[in-house]
Amino acid sequence: MNKKNILIGFIIGIITTIIGVIIYTIFIGMQVGLNSEQILDKITSVTALGKRASIGVLLNLPIFYFFLNKGKEDIAKGVLAAIIVVALNFMLNKF
């Protein structure tokens, strides 16, 4: 088990989640008819961030399976760890 590869996978998982949240918020904002300033406010607000993060984590699934198929199990473990950390973070902050 290479800790460097797990850390790389963790960073990839967190960055992918952030990108997923931004893409989801922009897509929904455009569907509702918000302007760019309102969409930026939605991205930076924390009131519904847990709901958006749960959708953003879905973007990690193809990345996880990509690394598994390429034989990079340590990086896939890091991506999975990022998913778990994001989920636990929002579960614990909700209460």
Backbone as XML, in Angstrom:
<?xml version="1.0"?>
<chain id="A" units="angstrom">
  <residue number="1" name="MET">
    <atom name="N" x="0.852" y="-1.174" z="0.000"/>
    <atom name="CA" x="0.000" y="0.000" z="0.000"/>
    <atom name="C" x="0.895" y="1.234" z="0.000"/>
  </residue>
  <residue number="2" name="ASN">
    <atom name="N" x="0.731" y="2.046" z="-1.011"/>
    <atom name="CA" x="1.531" y="3.247" z="-1.167"/>
    <atom name="C" x="0.717" y="4.450" z="-0.690"/>
  </residue>
  <residue number="3" name="LYS">
    <atom name="N" x="1.150" y="5.068" z="0.399"/>
    <atom name="CA" x="0.404" y="6.180" z="0.988"/>
    <atom name="C" x="0.370" y="7.402" z="0.071"/>
  </residue>
  <residue number="4" name="LYS">
    <atom name="N" x="1.407" y="7.557" z="-0.753"/>
    <atom name="CA" x="1.434" y="8.683" z="-1.682"/>
    <atom name="C" x="0.307" y="8.549" z="-2.714"/>
  </residue>
  <residue number="5" name="ASN">
    <atom name="N" x="0.093" y="7.344" z="-3.225"/>
    <atom name="CA" x="-0.979" y="7.134" z="-4.191"/>
    <atom name="C" x="-2.354" y="7.308" z="-3.560"/>
  </residue>
  <residue number="6" name="ILE">
    <atom name="N" x="-2.503" y="6.904" z="-2.302"/>
    <atom name="CA" x="-3.780" y="7.111" z="-1.616"/>
    <atom name="C" x="-4.041" y="8.596" z="-1.434"/>
  </residue>
  <residue number="7" name="LEU">
    <atom name="N" x="-3.019" y="9.358" z="-1.093"/>
    <atom name="CA" x="-3.163" y="10.809" z="-0.954"/>
    <atom name="C" x="-3.514" y="11.456" z="-2.299"/>
  </residue>
  <residue number="8" name="ILE">
    <atom name="N" x="-2.890" y="10.999" z="-3.370"/>
    <atom name="CA" x="-3.218" y="11.517" z="-4.703"/>
    <atom name="C" x="-4.679" y="11.223" z="-5.034"/>
  </residue>
  <residue number="9" name="GLY">
    <atom name="N" x="-5.124" y="10.020" z="-4.748"/>
    <atom name="CA" x="-6.526" y="9.659" z="-4.986"/>
    <atom name="C" x="-7.476" y="10.483" z="-4.141"/>
  </residue>
  <residue number="10" name="PHE">
    <atom name="N" x="-7.098" y="10.757" z="-2.890"/>
    <atom name="CA" x="-7.925" y="11.570" z="-2.005"/>
    <atom name="C" x="-8.072" y="12.987" z="-2.563"/>
  </residue>
  <residue number="11" name="ILE">
    <atom name="N" x="-6.961" y="13.555" z="-3.011"/>
    <atom name="CA" x="-6.994" y="14.914" z="-3.574"/>
    <atom name="C" x="-7.830" y="14.932" z="-4.856"/>
  </residue>
  <residue number="12" name="ILE">
    <atom name="N" x="-7.674" y="13.911" z="-5.693"/>
    <atom name="CA" x="-8.479" y="13.823" z="-6.907"/>
    <atom name="C" x="-9.962" y="13.728" z="-6.554"/>
  </residue>
  <residue number="13" name="GLY">
    <atom name="N" x="-10.293" y="12.954" z="-5.539"/>
    <atom name="CA" x="-11.687" y="12.806" z="-5.117"/>
    <atom name="C" x="-12.286" y="14.106" z="-4.603"/>
  </residue>
  <residue number="14" name="ILE">
    <atom name="N" x="-11.531" y="14.860" z="-3.818"/>
    <atom name="CA" x="-12.027" y="16.137" z="-3.294"/>
    <atom name="C" x="-12.201" y="17.152" z="-4.422"/>
  </residue>
  <residue number="15" name="ILE">
    <atom name="N" x="-11.220" y="17.235" z="-5.310"/>
    <atom name="CA" x="-11.307" y="18.184" z="-6.427"/>
    <atom name="C" x="-12.481" y="17.830" z="-7.341"/>
  </residue>
  <residue number="16" name="THR">
    <atom name="N" x="-12.670" y="16.544" z="-7.593"/>
    <atom name="CA" x="-13.778" y="16.115" z="-8.440"/>
    <atom name="C" x="-15.119" y="16.436" z="-7.798"/>
  </residue>
  <residue number="17" name="THR">
    <atom name="N" x="-15.214" y="16.295" z="-6.486"/>
    <atom name="CA" x="-16.445" y="16.647" z="-5.795"/>
    <atom name="C" x="-16.728" y="18.140" z="-5.921"/>
  </residue>
  <residue number="18" name="ILE">
    <atom name="N" x="-15.710" y="18.964" z="-5.760"/>
    <atom name="CA" x="-15.885" y="20.415" z="-5.895"/>
    <atom name="C" x="-16.327" y="20.759" z="-7.313"/>
  </residue>
  <residue number="19" name="ILE">
    <atom name="N" x="-15.705" y="20.143" z="-8.300"/>
    <atom name="CA" x="-16.100" y="20.385" z="-9.693"/>
    <atom name="C" x="-17.537" y="19.934" z="-9.926"/>
  </residue>
  <residue number="20" name="GLY">
    <atom name="N" x="-17.910" y="18.796" z="-9.357"/>
    <atom name="CA" x="-19.279" y="18.298" z="-9.495"/>
    <atom name="C" x="-20.299" y="19.237" z="-8.876"/>
  </residue>
  <residue number="21" name="VAL">
    <atom name="N" x="-19.977" y="19.795" z="-7.713"/>
    <atom name="CA" x="-20.885" y="20.747" z="-7.062"/>
    <atom name="C" x="-21.050" y="21.995" z="-7.927"/>
  </residue>
  <residue number="22" name="ILE">
    <atom name="N" x="-19.961" y="22.480" z="-8.476"/>
    <atom name="CA" x="-20.021" y="23.686" z="-9.308"/>
    <atom name="C" x="-20.826" y="23.421" z="-10.582"/>
  </residue>
  <residue number="23" name="ILE">
    <atom name="N" x="-20.577" y="22.303" z="-11.243"/>
    <atom name="CA" x="-21.306" y="21.977" z="-12.470"/>
    <atom name="C" x="-22.796" y="21.813" z="-12.177"/>
  </residue>
  <residue number="24" name="TYR">
    <atom name="N" x="-23.123" y="21.102" z="-11.108"/>
    <atom name="CA" x="-24.523" y="20.893" z="-10.752"/>
    <atom name="C" x="-25.218" y="22.214" z="-10.444"/>
  </residue>
  <residue number="25" name="THR">
    <atom name="N" x="-24.563" y="23.084" z="-9.680"/>
    <atom name="CA" x="-25.169" y="24.359" z="-9.318"/>
    <atom name="C" x="-25.367" y="25.241" z="-10.543"/>
  </residue>
  <residue number="26" name="ILE">
    <atom name="N" x="-24.396" y="25.260" z="-11.423"/>
    <atom name="CA" x="-24.535" y="26.061" z="-12.648"/>
    <atom name="C" x="-25.654" y="25.506" z="-13.519"/>
  </residue>
  <residue number="27" name="PHE">
    <atom name="N" x="-25.721" y="24.190" z="-13.664"/>
    <atom name="CA" x="-26.754" y="23.580" z="-14.493"/>
    <atom name="C" x="-28.145" y="23.871" z="-13.943"/>
  </residue>
  <residue number="28" name="ILE">
    <atom name="N" x="-28.340" y="23.668" z="-12.648"/>
    <atom name="CA" x="-29.652" y="23.926" z="-12.048"/>
    <atom name="C" x="-29.963" y="25.411" z="-12.075"/>
  </residue>
  <residue number="29" name="GLY">
    <atom name="N" x="-28.974" y="26.253" z="-11.846"/>
    <atom name="CA" x="-29.188" y="27.701" z="-11.897"/>
    <atom name="C" x="-29.624" y="28.166" z="-13.265"/>
  </residue>
  <residue number="30" name="MET">
    <atom name="N" x="-29.069" y="27.576" z="-14.302"/>
    <atom name="CA" x="-29.472" y="27.939" z="-15.657"/>
    <atom name="C" x="-30.884" y="27.448" z="-15.953"/>
  </residue>
  <residue number="31" name="GLN">
    <atom name="N" x="-31.247" y="26.291" z="-15.419"/>
    <atom name="CA" x="-32.590" y="25.769" z="-15.636"/>
    <atom name="C" x="-33.640" y="26.636" z="-14.954"/>
  </residue>
  <residue number="32" name="VAL">
    <atom name="N" x="-33.319" y="27.150" z="-13.787"/>
    <atom name="CA" x="-34.262" y="27.968" z="-13.030"/>
    <atom name="C" x="-34.298" y="29.392" z="-13.572"/>
  </residue>
  <residue number="33" name="GLY">
    <atom name="N" x="-33.235" y="29.820" z="-14.207"/>
    <atom name="CA" x="-33.182" y="31.150" z="-14.788"/>
    <atom name="C" x="-32.450" y="32.173" z="-13.930"/>
  </residue>
  <residue number="34" name="LEU">
    <atom name="N" x="-31.496" y="31.711" z="-13.143"/>
    <atom name="CA" x="-30.721" y="32.623" z="-12.319"/>
    <atom name="C" x="-29.614" y="33.266" z="-13.150"/>
  </residue>
  <residue number="35" name="ASN">
    <atom name="N" x="-29.239" y="34.485" z="-12.777"/>
    <atom name="CA" x="-28.109" y="35.111" z="-13.472"/>
    <atom name="C" x="-26.803" y="34.630" z="-12.841"/>
  </residue>
  <residue number="36" name="SER">
    <atom name="N" x="-25.689" y="35.027" z="-13.419"/>
    <atom name="CA" x="-24.395" y="34.501" z="-12.977"/>
    <atom name="C" x="-24.057" y="34.909" z="-11.542"/>
  </residue>
  <residue number="37" name="GLU">
    <atom name="N" x="-24.479" y="36.087" z="-11.121"/>
    <atom name="CA" x="-24.216" y="36.519" z="-9.739"/>
    <atom name="C" x="-24.999" y="35.670" z="-8.740"/>
  </residue>
  <residue number="38" name="GLN">
    <atom name="N" x="-26.228" y="35.344" z="-9.061"/>
    <atom name="CA" x="-27.028" y="34.505" z="-8.174"/>
    <atom name="C" x="-26.486" y="33.077" z="-8.125"/>
  </residue>
  <residue number="39" name="ILE">
    <atom name="N" x="-26.003" y="32.586" z="-9.259"/>
    <atom name="CA" x="-25.408" y="31.248" z="-9.283"/>
    <atom name="C" x="-24.146" y="31.219" z="-8.431"/>
  </residue>
  <residue number="40" name="LEU">
    <atom name="N" x="-23.328" y="32.253" z="-8.500"/>
    <atom name="CA" x="-22.119" y="32.336" z="-7.678"/>
    <atom name="C" x="-22.475" y="32.377" z="-6.198"/>
  </residue>
  <residue number="41" name="ASP">
    <atom name="N" x="-23.540" y="33.086" z="-5.841"/>
    <atom name="CA" x="-23.995" y="33.098" z="-4.446"/>
    <atom name="C" x="-24.448" y="31.715" z="-4.009"/>
  </residue>
  <residue number="42" name="LYS">
    <atom name="N" x="-25.110" y="30.972" z="-4.890"/>
    <atom name="CA" x="-25.549" y="29.618" z="-4.556"/>
    <atom name="C" x="-24.360" y="28.687" z="-4.343"/>
  </residue>
  <residue number="43" name="ILE">
    <atom name="N" x="-23.322" y="28.841" z="-5.175"/>
    <atom name="CA" x="-22.143" y="27.981" z="-5.051"/>
    <atom name="C" x="-21.453" y="28.217" z="-3.705"/>
  </residue>
  <residue number="44" name="THR">
    <atom name="N" x="-21.375" y="29.480" z="-3.274"/>
    <atom name="CA" x="-20.652" y="29.790" z="-2.041"/>
    <atom name="C" x="-21.512" y="29.676" z="-0.793"/>
  </residue>
  <residue number="45" name="SER">
    <atom name="N" x="-22.827" y="29.522" z="-0.929"/>
    <atom name="CA" x="-23.671" y="29.402" z="0.262"/>
    <atom name="C" x="-23.548" y="27.995" z="0.842"/>
  </residue>
  <residue number="46" name="VAL">
    <atom name="N" x="-23.739" y="27.890" z="2.139"/>
    <atom name="CA" x="-23.595" y="26.604" z="2.810"/>
    <atom name="C" x="-24.930" y="26.027" z="3.262"/>
  </residue>
  <residue number="47" name="THR">
    <atom name="N" x="-26.030" y="26.703" z="2.958"/>
    <atom name="CA" x="-27.322" y="26.230" z="3.448"/>
    <atom name="C" x="-27.735" y="24.918" z="2.806"/>
  </residue>
  <residue number="48" name="ALA">
    <atom name="N" x="-27.497" y="24.743" z="1.527"/>
    <atom name="CA" x="-27.873" y="23.506" z="0.842"/>
    <atom name="C" x="-26.653" y="22.805" z="0.257"/>
  </residue>
  <residue number="49" name="LEU">
    <atom name="N" x="-25.499" y="23.058" z="0.823"/>
    <atom name="CA" x="-24.272" y="22.485" z="0.277"/>
    <atom name="C" x="-24.251" y="20.967" z="0.396"/>
  </residue>
  <residue number="50" name="GLY">
    <atom name="N" x="-24.830" y="20.417" z="1.432"/>
    <atom name="CA" x="-24.864" y="18.965" z="1.606"/>
    <atom name="C" x="-25.607" y="18.272" z="0.486"/>
  </residue>
  <residue number="51" name="LYS">
    <atom name="N" x="-26.716" y="18.864" z="0.061"/>
    <atom name="CA" x="-27.486" y="18.283" z="-1.037"/>
    <atom name="C" x="-26.699" y="18.361" z="-2.341"/>
  </residue>
  <residue number="52" name="ARG">
    <atom name="N" x="-26.058" y="19.487" z="-2.576"/>
    <atom name="CA" x="-25.270" y="19.630" z="-3.800"/>
    <atom name="C" x="-24.025" y="18.748" z="-3.756"/>
  </residue>
  <residue number="53" name="ALA">
    <atom name="N" x="-23.438" y="18.578" z="-2.587"/>
    <atom name="CA" x="-22.237" y="17.738" z="-2.477"/>
    <atom name="C" x="-22.578" y="16.272" z="-2.727"/>
  </residue>
  <residue number="54" name="SER">
    <atom name="N" x="-23.761" y="15.847" z="-2.317"/>
    <atom name="CA" x="-24.139" y="14.458" z="-2.568"/>
    <atom name="C" x="-24.285" y="14.192" z="-4.059"/>
  </residue>
  <residue number="55" name="ILE">
    <atom name="N" x="-24.727" y="15.182" z="-4.809"/>
    <atom name="CA" x="-24.789" y="15.045" z="-6.260"/>
    <atom name="C" x="-23.373" y="15.157" z="-6.848"/>
  </residue>
  <residue number="56" name="GLY">
    <atom name="N" x="-22.566" y="16.046" z="-6.300"/>
    <atom name="CA" x="-21.208" y="16.228" z="-6.789"/>
    <atom name="C" x="-20.337" y="15.004" z="-6.593"/>
  </residue>
  <residue number="57" name="VAL">
    <atom name="N" x="-20.602" y="14.227" z="-5.555"/>
    <atom name="CA" x="-19.827" y="13.011" z="-5.285"/>
    <atom name="C" x="-20.078" y="11.964" z="-6.365"/>
  </residue>
  <residue number="58" name="LEU">
    <atom name="N" x="-21.233" y="12.037" z="-7.016"/>
    <atom name="CA" x="-21.525" y="11.061" z="-8.071"/>
    <atom name="C" x="-20.517" y="11.127" z="-9.214"/>
  </residue>
  <residue number="59" name="LEU">
    <atom name="N" x="-19.879" y="12.261" z="-9.375"/>
    <atom name="CA" x="-18.857" y="12.401" z="-10.409"/>
    <atom name="C" x="-17.615" y="11.564" z="-10.091"/>
  </residue>
  <residue number="60" name="ASN">
    <atom name="N" x="-17.460" y="11.170" z="-8.837"/>
    <atom name="CA" x="-16.319" y="10.338" z="-8.439"/>
    <atom name="C" x="-16.477" y="8.877" z="-8.863"/>
  </residue>
  <residue number="61" name="LEU">
    <atom name="N" x="-17.696" y="8.434" z="-9.117"/>
    <atom name="CA" x="-17.904" y="7.028" z="-9.454"/>
    <atom name="C" x="-17.159" y="6.597" z="-10.719"/>
  </residue>
  <residue number="62" name="PRO">
    <atom name="N" x="-17.272" y="7.332" z="-11.842"/>
    <atom name="CA" x="-16.499" y="6.880" z="-13.007"/>
    <atom name="C" x="-14.990" y="6.950" z="-12.793"/>
  </residue>
  <residue number="63" name="ILE">
    <atom name="N" x="-14.551" y="7.916" z="-12.002"/>
    <atom name="CA" x="-13.114" y="8.025" z="-11.720"/>
    <atom name="C" x="-12.655" y="6.841" z="-10.877"/>
  </residue>
  <residue number="64" name="PHE">
    <atom name="N" x="-13.465" y="6.460" z="-9.892"/>
    <atom name="CA" x="-13.153" y="5.309" z="-9.050"/>
    <atom name="C" x="-13.021" y="4.037" z="-9.899"/>
  </residue>
  <residue number="65" name="TYR">
    <atom name="N" x="-13.989" y="3.794" z="-10.772"/>
    <atom name="CA" x="-13.939" y="2.593" z="-11.605"/>
    <atom name="C" x="-12.832" y="2.666" z="-12.651"/>
  </residue>
  <residue number="66" name="PHE">
    <atom name="N" x="-12.509" y="3.864" z="-13.123"/>
    <atom name="CA" x="-11.393" y="4.015" z="-14.057"/>
    <atom name="C" x="-10.092" y="3.551" z="-13.414"/>
  </residue>
  <residue number="67" name="PHE">
    <atom name="N" x="-9.842" y="4.002" z="-12.179"/>
    <atom name="CA" x="-8.607" y="3.606" z="-11.509"/>
    <atom name="C" x="-8.609" y="2.122" z="-11.158"/>
  </residue>
  <residue number="68" name="LEU">
    <atom name="N" x="-9.768" y="1.568" z="-10.839"/>
    <atom name="CA" x="-9.828" y="0.128" z="-10.581"/>
    <atom name="C" x="-9.504" y="-0.662" z="-11.838"/>
  </residue>
  <residue number="69" name="ASN">
    <atom name="N" x="-10.044" y="-0.245" z="-12.967"/>
    <atom name="CA" x="-9.796" y="-0.968" z="-14.219"/>
    <atom name="C" x="-8.355" y="-0.826" z="-14.694"/>
  </residue>
  <residue number="70" name="LYS">
    <atom name="N" x="-7.689" y="0.257" z="-14.350"/>
    <atom name="CA" x="-6.294" y="0.457" z="-14.727"/>
    <atom name="C" x="-5.320" y="-0.207" z="-13.753"/>
  </residue>
  <residue number="71" name="GLY">
    <atom name="N" x="-5.834" y="-0.844" z="-12.706"/>
    <atom name="CA" x="-4.975" y="-1.517" z="-11.736"/>
    <atom name="C" x="-4.364" y="-0.589" z="-10.714"/>
  </residue>
  <residue number="72" name="LYS">
    <atom name="N" x="-4.899" y="0.580" z="-10.560"/>
    <atom name="CA" x="-4.397" y="1.564" z="-9.589"/>
    <atom name="C" x="-5.293" y="1.533" z="-8.350"/>
  </residue>
  <residue number="73" name="GLU">
    <atom name="N" x="-5.241" y="0.439" z="-7.617"/>
    <atom name="CA" x="-6.123" y="0.256" z="-6.472"/>
    <atom name="C" x="-5.864" y="1.267" z="-5.362"/>
  </residue>
  <residue number="74" name="ASP">
    <atom name="N" x="-4.613" y="1.667" z="-5.177"/>
    <atom name="CA" x="-4.296" y="2.625" z="-4.120"/>
    <atom name="C" x="-4.923" y="3.992" z="-4.406"/>
  </residue>
  <residue number="75" name="ILE">
    <atom name="N" x="-4.890" y="4.421" z="-5.656"/>
    <atom name="CA" x="-5.525" y="5.699" z="-5.994"/>
    <atom name="C" x="-7.037" y="5.575" z="-5.848"/>
  </residue>
  <residue number="76" name="ALA">
    <atom name="N" x="-7.598" y="4.422" z="-6.233"/>
    <atom name="CA" x="-9.038" y="4.197" z="-6.071"/>
    <atom name="C" x="-9.419" y="4.217" z="-4.588"/>
  </residue>
  <residue number="77" name="LYS">
    <atom name="N" x="-8.552" y="3.702" z="-3.721"/>
    <atom name="CA" x="-8.815" y="3.768" z="-2.279"/>
    <atom name="C" x="-8.861" y="5.212" z="-1.799"/>
  </residue>
  <residue number="78" name="GLY">
    <atom name="N" x="-7.994" y="6.049" z="-2.331"/>
    <atom name="CA" x="-7.995" y="7.460" z="-1.968"/>
    <atom name="C" x="-9.258" y="8.165" z="-2.413"/>
  </residue>
  <residue number="79" name="VAL">
    <atom name="N" x="-9.752" y="7.841" z="-3.614"/>
    <atom name="CA" x="-11.004" y="8.425" z="-4.104"/>
    <atom name="C" x="-12.153" y="7.985" z="-3.203"/>
  </residue>
  <residue number="80" name="LEU">
    <atom name="N" x="-12.159" y="6.714" z="-2.831"/>
    <atom name="CA" x="-13.197" y="6.212" z="-1.937"/>
    <atom name="C" x="-13.113" y="6.882" z="-0.566"/>
  </residue>
  <residue number="81" name="ALA">
    <atom name="N" x="-11.918" y="7.103" z="-0.076"/>
    <atom name="CA" x="-11.745" y="7.796" z="1.204"/>
    <atom name="C" x="-12.279" y="9.222" z="1.126"/>
  </residue>
  <residue number="82" name="ALA">
    <atom name="N" x="-12.085" y="9.889" z="-0.011"/>
    <atom name="CA" x="-12.610" y="11.245" z="-0.184"/>
    <atom name="C" x="-14.128" y="11.239" z="-0.149"/>
  </residue>
  <residue number="83" name="ILE">
    <atom name="N" x="-14.745" y="10.246" z="-0.770"/>
    <atom name="CA" x="-16.209" y="10.135" z="-0.745"/>
    <atom name="C" x="-16.696" y="9.959" z="0.682"/>
  </residue>
  <residue number="84" name="ILE">
    <atom name="N" x="-16.029" y="9.116" z="1.443"/>
    <atom name="CA" x="-16.433" y="8.862" z="2.831"/>
    <atom name="C" x="-16.241" y="10.109" z="3.683"/>
  </residue>
  <residue number="85" name="VAL">
    <atom name="N" x="-15.134" y="10.814" z="3.500"/>
    <atom name="CA" x="-14.876" y="12.027" z="4.290"/>
    <atom name="C" x="-15.915" y="13.103" z="3.992"/>
  </residue>
  <residue number="86" name="VAL">
    <atom name="N" x="-16.260" y="13.279" z="2.720"/>
    <atom name="CA" x="-17.286" y="14.269" z="2.366"/>
    <atom name="C" x="-18.623" y="13.886" z="2.983"/>
  </residue>
  <residue number="87" name="ALA">
    <atom name="N" x="-18.986" y="12.616" z="2.906"/>
    <atom name="CA" x="-20.260" y="12.173" z="3.482"/>
    <atom name="C" x="-20.276" y="12.357" z="4.996"/>
  </residue>
  <residue number="88" name="LEU">
    <atom name="N" x="-19.223" y="11.963" z="5.668"/>
    <atom name="CA" x="-19.168" y="12.121" z="7.124"/>
    <atom name="C" x="-19.161" y="13.585" z="7.540"/>
  </residue>
  <residue number="89" name="ASN">
    <atom name="N" x="-18.495" y="14.414" z="6.771"/>
    <atom name="CA" x="-18.438" y="15.836" z="7.072"/>
    <atom name="C" x="-19.842" y="16.441" z="7.078"/>
  </residue>
  <residue number="90" name="PHE">
    <atom name="N" x="-20.629" y="16.124" z="6.078"/>
    <atom name="CA" x="-21.961" y="16.706" z="6.014"/>
    <atom name="C" x="-22.935" y="16.037" z="6.971"/>
  </residue>
  <residue number="91" name="MET">
    <atom name="N" x="-22.710" y="14.768" z="7.293"/>
    <atom name="CA" x="-23.556" y="14.120" z="8.289"/>
    <atom name="C" x="-23.315" y="14.705" z="9.675"/>
  </residue>
  <residue number="92" name="LEU">
    <atom name="N" x="-22.056" y="14.927" z="10.025"/>
    <atom name="CA" x="-21.736" y="15.429" z="11.355"/>
    <atom name="C" x="-22.062" y="16.908" z="11.504"/>
  </residue>
  <residue number="93" name="ASN">
    <atom name="N" x="-21.951" y="17.681" z="10.427"/>
    <atom name="CA" x="-22.282" y="19.093" z="10.499"/>
    <atom name="C" x="-23.770" y="19.361" z="10.470"/>
  </residue>
  <residue number="94" name="LYS">
    <atom name="N" x="-24.555" y="18.365" z="10.089"/>
    <atom name="CA" x="-25.994" y="18.537" z="10.030"/>
    <atom name="C" x="-26.610" y="18.537" z="11.420"/>
  </residue>
  <residue number="95" name="PHE">
    <atom name="N" x="-26.006" y="17.805" z="12.349"/>
    <atom name="CA" x="-26.593" y="17.694" z="13.690"/>
    <atom name="C" x="-26.079" y="18.724" z="14.633"/>
  </residue>
</chain>
